[in-house]
Amino acid sequence: MAGTDADRAAWPGARAVTARVAGVLLAAGEGSRLGRPKALVELGGRTLAERGVALLRDGGADPVLVVTGAVPLSMAGAHAVANPDWRTGMGSSLAAGLRALGAGCGAAVLALADQPLVGAEAVRRLIAAYRDGAGVAVAAYGGEPRNPVLIAREHWESVLELATGDTGARPFLRAHPELVTLIECADTGSAYDVDTPEDLARVRGVSAVRSEEKS
C-alpha cells in the first residue's frame, strides 16, 4: 500500500538528502490523435514544452532536460536530449532522459509536456518529500496518483527494465507500491492530458478561467 506524505515524515528512516534533483520533460511524441506535436501547441502565449520547462525550473529542479523526438526543440533554461527511438513510445524517452543525467543528480522529477495545468508547487512538494527520505514520490489529485513523479537514482535501472513501449514508469510504480509516497497536489493544479482537440479545448477553457481569477 502506498504511503502518504504524513506517513513518510513519521518514518524513522527519513533522511536529509543534499544531491541535486533534476527535471526531465518528456516531449518527444508526434501527437497523432491531436494532429500535431503537442510540444509545439501554444497555451497562454507559451508552447506546452516551454510551460513544462518552466514548471520544472520554478519547482526547483536543476538541471532540466527536455527529451525530443518528432520535432527538434531548443529553449532557454533546458538541455535538449534527442531520442532517436521516440516512435517506440514513452519508455525509450524516459531511458534517454535518465541516462543523460550526470552522477551528481540524486533523483529526477518526471513530467509530461501534455499536462500543462500541473503547478510548480507539485514539483516543490515532490522534491521536499525526497529531501525527507522518499525514494519514489508521486503527485496525487484527490488521492489518485498522476504526474509528476519523482524517482531517486537507486531505482532508475529498475524503472527502465520495465519501461517498454508507451508505459513509462507506470509498471515500476505498480510493481512496487511499497516504495511509493503519494503527495496530494489537487490544490496546486490539475493533471488534465492534452491528447485530442477536445482535450485541448477543455484545457484552454480551464486555463482562461484561472487567468481571470488571478487578474
C-alpha positions in Angstrom: 0.0 0.0 0.0 1.4 3.4 -0.9 2.4 5.7 1.9 1.3 9.2 2.3 3.4 12.3 2.8 2.4 12.3 6.5 3.4 8.7 6.9 6.8 9.3 5.3 7.5 12.2 7.6 6.9 10.0 10.6 9.1 7.1 9.4 12.4 6.8 11.4 14.3 6.1 8.2 13.6 9.6 6.8 16.9 11.1 5.6 18.2 14.6 4.7 19.3 14.5 1.1 21.6 17.1 -0.5 22.0 15.7 -4.0 20.6 17.7 -6.9 17.2 16.9 -8.2 16.9 17.1 -12.0 13.8 17.6 -14.1 13.0 15.5 -17.2 10.3 16.7 -19.5 9.1 14.0 -21.9 8.1 15.9 -25.1 9.1 13.5 -28.0 5.7 12.4 -29.3 4.1 13.4 -32.6 0.6 13.9 -31.1 -1.1 11.6 -33.6 -4.6 12.0 -32.0 -4.2 15.7 -31.7 -3.0 16.1 -35.3 0.3 17.9 -34.4 3.2 17.6 -32.0 2.0 18.5 -28.5 5.3 20.2 -27.6 4.6 23.0 -30.1 1.0 23.7 -29.1 0.5 27.1 -27.6 -1.4 27.8 -24.4 -1.4 31.2 -22.8 1.3 32.6 -25.0 3.8 29.7 -24.5 4.2 26.3 -26.1 3.5 23.2 -24.0 7.2 22.4 -24.0 8.0 25.9 -22.7 5.4 25.6 -19.9 6.8 22.2 -19.0 10.3 23.6 -18.6 9.0 26.5 -16.5 7.1 24.0 -14.3 10.2 22.1 -13.5 12.5 25.0 -13.1 10.1 27.0 -11.0 9.5 23.9 -8.9 13.2 23.7 -8.0 14.5 21.1 -10.4 18.1 21.6 -11.8 19.2 20.8 -14.4 16.2 20.4 -16.6 16.3 18.1 -19.7 13.8 18.0 -22.5 13.6 14.7 -24.4 12.8 15.5 -28.0 11.8 13.2 -30.9 9.2 14.1 -33.5 10.3 17.8 -33.7 13.5 19.4 -32.6 13.2 21.7 -29.6 15.5 24.4 -28.2 14.6 26.7 -25.3 16.3 28.7 -22.6 16.8 27.0 -19.3 16.8 23.5 -20.5 19.1 21.0 -22.3 17.6 19.1 -25.2 18.2 15.3 -25.4 17.2 13.7 -28.7 15.6 10.3 -28.6 16.1 8.6 -32.0 13.7 5.8 -30.9 10.8 8.1 -30.0 8.4 6.2 -32.2 8.7 3.2 -29.9 6.9 5.1 -27.1 7.5 6.8 -23.8 9.8 4.1 -22.4 12.6 5.0 -24.8 12.2 8.7 -24.0 12.4 8.0 -20.3 15.5 6.0 -20.8 17.1 8.7 -22.9 16.4 11.4 -20.3 17.6 9.4 -17.2 20.7 8.2 -18.9 21.7 11.7 -19.9 21.8 12.9 -16.3 25.1 13.3 -14.6 26.2 11.4 -11.5 25.6 14.5 -9.3 21.8 14.1 -9.7 20.3 12.0 -6.9 16.8 12.0 -8.2 14.7 13.2 -11.1 11.2 14.7 -11.4 9.5 13.3 -14.5 6.9 15.5 -16.2 4.9 15.3 -19.4 4.6 18.1 -21.9 0.9 17.3 -22.5 -0.2 18.1 -18.9 0.2 21.9 -18.9 -2.0 22.7 -15.9 0.2 20.9 -13.4 1.5 23.5 -10.9 5.1 24.2 -9.9 4.1 23.7 -6.3 3.6 20.0 -7.1 7.2 19.7 -8.1 8.3 21.5 -4.9 6.3 19.1 -2.8 7.9 16.1 -4.5 11.4 17.4 -4.0 10.6 18.2 -0.4 9.4 14.6 0.1 12.7 13.4 -1.4 14.6 15.6 1.0 12.7 14.0 3.8 13.6 10.5 2.7 11.1 9.4 0.0 12.7 7.4 -2.8 9.6 7.5 -5.0 7.1 10.3 -4.7 4.0 10.6 -6.9 1.7 13.6 -7.2 -1.9 12.7 -6.4 -5.1 14.6 -7.2 -8.0 13.7 -4.9 -6.0 10.6 -3.9 -5.5 9.4 -7.4 -1.8 9.0 -8.5 -0.9 11.0 -11.6 2.0 13.2 -12.6 4.7 14.5 -12.0 6.7 11.7 -10.5 10.0 11.8 -8.6 12.3 8.8 -8.6 15.6 8.5 -6.8 18.6 7.4 -8.7 18.8 4.0 -6.9 15.6 3.0 -8.7 16.3 4.2 -12.2 17.6 0.9 -13.6 14.7 -1.0 -12.2 12.3 1.6 -13.7 13.9 1.3 -17.1 13.8 -2.5 -17.1 10.0 -2.3 -17.0 9.6 0.8 -19.1 8.7 -0.7 -22.5 6.6 0.7 -25.3 4.4 3.6 -24.2 4.2 2.7 -20.5 6.9 4.9 -18.9 7.3 4.5 -15.2 3.9 3.0 -14.6 4.9 -0.7 -14.5 7.5 0.0 -11.9 5.2 2.0 -9.7 2.5 -0.7 -9.9 5.1 -3.4 -9.1 6.4 -1.6 -6.1 3.6 0.2 -4.3 5.5 -0.2 -1.0 8.1 2.3 -2.3 5.5 5.0 -3.4 4.8 8.1 -1.3 1.7 9.8 -2.6 1.8 13.6 -2.3 -1.6 15.3 -2.5 -1.4 18.2 -5.1 -5.1 18.8 -6.0 -4.8 22.3 -4.6 -1.8 23.1 -6.9 -3.2 22.5 -10.3 -4.6 19.6 -12.4 -3.2 16.8 -14.4 -5.5 17.0 -17.4 -4.0 15.4 -20.5 -4.0 17.0 -23.9 -4.4 14.0 -26.3 -7.2 15.2 -28.6 -8.6 18.5 -29.9 -11.4 18.2 -27.4 -8.9 17.9 -24.6 -7.0 21.0 -25.8 -10.3 23.0 -25.8 -11.1 21.9 -22.3 -7.6 22.8 -21.0 -7.7 26.2 -22.7 -11.1 26.8 -21.1 -9.8 25.9 -17.6 -6.6 28.0 -18.2 -8.7 31.0 -19.2 -10.8 30.8 -16.1 -7.8 30.5 -13.9 -6.2 33.5 -15.6 -9.3 35.6 -14.9 -9.4 34.5 -11.3 -5.8 35.7 -10.9 -6.4 39.1 -12.6 
